[in-house]
């Protein structure tokens, strides 16, 4: 319940209140990785990097195999303005454990920022291949285009990125029709 209240405060950008509520939840369930993860993020939002580090270290103790530890470390590094090279190393480690579109795009963007165009393009191509569609795939295509043209298939996909998927409306219609038929019988 406390975590839900904290989430509501986060949604309305009342981060201090959200943190206070989460700290109460933390007192009741110390060592809860979900709570420790959220506290780390809230501390970063509030600019409290010192406490964010402490919660990050605790998260690593309670969830040593959780790949999200790299996400937290990346966010802490970014807040501290640690070198882009070090931030890249963290995201590369995350990629080795779990390939997540948002963080793969972030890695590609960091390669772009430090002038590693070839690595940026390779990362974008890998994202496009693995994920195929979605917000970060479109961003990866746009980032790749800053370095070189998209392949023919990629360009076609990019050109049709706003087209509605024909399968979705038909599926919804079938469900609606089936439900209607059952109700009328």
Secondary structure by P-SEA (a helix, b strand, c coil): caaaaaaaaaaacaaaaaaaaaaaaaaaccccaaaaaaaaaaaaaacaaaaaaaaaaaaaaacccccaaaaaaaaaaaaacccaaaaaaaaaaaaaccccaaaaaaaaaaaaaacaaaaaaaaaaaaaaaccccaaaaaaaaaaaacccccaaaaaaaaacccccaaaaaaaaaaaaaaaaaaac
